[in-house]
Amino acid sequence: MKRFITFVLLSLTTFLLGCAGPAPAPEPGMQVIQHGRGEEMQVATGVDWNGYSKILLHAAPVEFTDNWRSNQERLHGRELRDEDVERIKASVSGQLSKALVRALSERGGYEMTTESGPGVMEFMPNIVDLDIAATGWVQSSILESLPAYRGGMTIELVIRDSVSDELLAVAWQNQSDPYEYDMDRTANFSNALAFRTMSNTWADWLLKQLEKARSGN
C-alpha cells in the first residue's frame, strides 16, 4: 500500500507538470534529470548508481483509457469478452517486458534477476491510458488491423532498492503510434508491431536516462 500511494502521488505531480517549459520542482529528495513534453524522470539525490548492477523486473499492470471497452463494443456492435481484454493486456505488458530486458541486459549490461539483494534495483512499470484503435476484432494475442492510428499508452516506472525499499527513481513517458497517418507503413504495419515499437522506444529512452544518472549528468 505504501508503494502504491507513493507512486500515485508522484504520478499525479508529474502528469500535472509534464508540459514543455521549465523543469518542475522535484519531489523532496529527488532531482529532475529529464523533462519534456510527454516525458519526465526524477532520481533520488546522493545515490551511487554505479553500485547497482542487477534488476528485478516486475510485469506491468495495464489500464485502458477511459471508456475504451464501451467504445470498442459500440464500434463493433457486440460485447468484448473478458478473456479478450485480458489477452490484450497480457500481450502489451509482455511486449514491454521483452523490450526492457533486451535494452537493459543486452545493451545496458545489467543482469536480470528474480531475487532481491545488494546492488539490485526493483523495477515496477505500469501501463495506463492504453488505447488500441482497430477496425477489426480480436485476433491471436492483440488487436490486429490496419487503421491510420493504432493507439497509444503512457508508461510509468518506479525504481526502488530491493533491500531497503528506498525510492531511487520515478519516470513516465507518453507513447503513441509511431507511424500515424503514414500510409506507406499502414499497409504492412500492424497494431502488434506498433506497440512493440512503442515499447522499444520507451526502453531505449529509459536506458539513456539510467546512463545519465550513472554519469551524474
C-alpha positions in Angstrom: 0.0 0.0 0.0 2.9 2.4 0.8 4.4 1.9 -2.6 1.0 2.4 -4.3 0.3 5.7 -2.5 3.8 7.0 -3.2 3.5 6.0 -6.9 0.1 7.7 -7.3 1.2 10.9 -5.7 4.4 11.1 -7.8 2.4 10.2 -10.9 -0.1 13.0 -10.3 2.6 15.5 -9.8 4.5 14.6 -12.9 1.4 14.5 -15.1 0.2 17.9 -13.9 3.6 19.4 -14.5 4.6 17.4 -17.6 4.4 20.0 -20.3 7.0 21.9 -22.3 8.8 24.7 -20.4 10.9 24.9 -17.3 11.5 21.7 -15.4 9.1 21.3 -12.5 10.3 21.4 -8.9 11.3 17.9 -8.0 9.8 15.8 -5.2 11.6 16.0 -1.8 14.9 14.2 -2.0 14.7 13.9 -5.8 16.2 15.8 -8.8 14.9 16.1 -12.3 17.3 14.6 -14.9 14.9 14.6 -17.9 11.8 16.8 -18.6 10.0 17.5 -21.8 6.6 17.4 -23.3 5.2 14.0 -22.5 8.1 12.7 -20.5 9.9 13.1 -17.2 12.4 11.3 -14.9 13.4 12.1 -11.4 16.1 10.3 -9.4 17.0 10.3 -5.8 19.9 12.5 -4.8 23.0 11.0 -3.4 22.6 7.6 -5.0 25.6 5.7 -6.2 24.1 4.3 -9.4 27.3 2.5 -10.3 26.6 0.3 -7.2 23.6 -1.2 -8.9 24.3 -4.0 -11.5 21.2 -6.1 -11.3 17.5 -5.6 -12.0 14.4 -7.3 -10.6 11.7 -6.6 -13.2 8.0 -6.9 -12.4 5.4 -7.3 -15.1 3.5 -4.2 -15.8 -0.2 -4.0 -14.9 -2.3 -2.4 -17.6 -5.2 0.0 -17.5 -7.2 1.1 -20.6 -8.1 4.6 -21.3 -11.5 5.7 -20.1 -14.4 4.2 -21.9 -12.2 2.1 -24.2 -14.2 -1.1 -23.8 -17.6 0.5 -24.3 -16.3 2.5 -27.3 -15.0 -0.7 -28.9 -18.2 -2.6 -28.2 -20.2 0.3 -29.7 -17.9 0.4 -32.7 -18.2 -3.4 -33.4 -21.8 -3.9 -32.3 -21.1 -6.7 -29.9 -19.7 -7.4 -26.4 -15.9 -7.7 -25.9 -15.2 -10.8 -23.9 -13.3 -10.5 -20.6 -10.7 -13.1 -21.9 -10.1 -10.9 -24.9 -9.5 -7.9 -22.7 -7.1 -9.8 -20.5 -5.3 -11.2 -23.6 -4.7 -7.7 -24.9 -3.4 -6.6 -21.5 -1.0 -9.6 -21.3 0.3 -9.0 -24.8 1.1 -5.3 -24.3 2.6 -6.0 -20.9 4.7 -8.8 -22.3 6.0 -6.7 -25.1 7.1 -4.1 -22.7 8.9 -6.7 -20.5 10.7 -8.1 -23.5 11.8 -4.6 -24.7 13.1 -3.7 -21.2 15.1 -7.0 -20.9 16.7 -6.5 -24.3 17.6 -2.9 -23.7 18.8 -3.3 -20.1 20.6 -6.6 -20.3 21.9 -6.7 -23.9 22.9 -3.0 -24.2 22.9 -1.7 -20.7 24.9 -4.5 -19.2 22.6 -5.1 -16.3 22.0 -8.6 -15.0 18.3 -9.6 -14.8 17.4 -11.4 -11.6 14.4 -12.8 -9.8 15.7 -12.2 -6.3 16.3 -9.1 -4.2 19.7 -8.4 -2.7 22.5 -5.9 -2.5 23.0 -4.0 -5.8 19.6 -5.0 -7.1 17.1 -2.4 -8.4 13.5 -3.3 -8.3 11.7 -2.1 -11.5 7.9 -1.6 -11.2 6.5 -0.5 -14.5 2.9 0.5 -15.1 0.9 1.0 -18.3 -2.0 3.4 -18.2 -4.3 5.0 -20.7 -3.9 2.2 -23.1 -5.8 2.9 -26.3 -5.9 0.4 -29.2 -7.8 1.6 -32.2 -8.8 -1.1 -34.6 -11.3 -1.7 -37.4 -11.0 -5.4 -37.0 -11.7 -7.6 -33.9 -9.5 -9.6 -31.6 -7.2 -12.0 -33.3 -4.5 -14.0 -31.6 -3.0 -12.1 -28.7 -3.6 -8.4 -29.7 -6.0 -6.5 -31.9 -4.7 -6.7 -35.4 -5.9 -4.3 -38.1 -4.6 -1.5 -40.3 -6.1 1.8 -39.1 -4.4 5.1 -39.7 -4.0 5.5 -36.0 -3.4 2.4 -33.9 -3.4 4.0 -30.4 -1.1 4.9 -27.6 -0.3 4.5 -23.9 1.6 6.1 -21.1 4.3 4.0 -19.4 5.2 4.8 -15.8 8.0 3.4 -13.8 9.0 3.3 -10.1 12.6 2.1 -9.2 13.4 1.1 -5.7 16.3 -0.5 -3.8 15.2 -4.1 -3.5 16.6 -4.4 0.1 15.9 -1.1 1.8 12.9 -0.2 -0.4 14.4 3.2 -0.8 12.9 5.2 -3.7 15.5 5.6 -6.4 13.7 7.0 -9.3 10.3 7.7 -11.0 9.7 8.1 -14.7 7.0 8.3 -17.2 6.6 8.9 -20.9 3.7 9.1 -23.3 3.9 6.8 -26.4 1.7 6.9 -29.5 1.5 5.3 -32.9 5.0 6.0 -34.4 3.6 5.7 -38.0 0.3 7.6 -37.6 -1.1 8.6 -41.0 1.9 7.2 -42.8 0.0 5.3 -45.4 3.1 3.6 -46.8 3.6 2.0 -43.4 -0.1 1.3 -42.9 -0.1 -1.4 -45.5 2.3 -3.6 -43.6 2.4 -2.3 -40.0 0.0 -4.0 -37.6 -1.1 -2.9 -34.1 1.2 -5.6 -32.6 4.2 -4.1 -34.4 3.2 -0.5 -33.5 3.0 -1.3 -29.8 6.2 -3.3 -30.0 7.9 -0.2 -31.4 6.5 2.0 -28.7 7.8 -0.4 -26.0 11.3 -0.5 -27.7 11.3 3.3 -27.8 10.5 3.6 -24.2 13.1 1.0 -23.2 15.8 2.9 -25.2 14.7 6.2 -23.6 14.9 4.7 -20.1 18.3 3.2 -20.7 19.6 6.7 -21.7 18.3 8.2 -18.5 19.9 5.5 -16.4 23.2 6.1 -18.2 22.7 9.8 -17.5 22.1 9.1 -13.8 25.2 6.8 -13.7 27.4 9.6 -15.2 26.0 12.2 -12.8 24.8 14.4 -15.6 
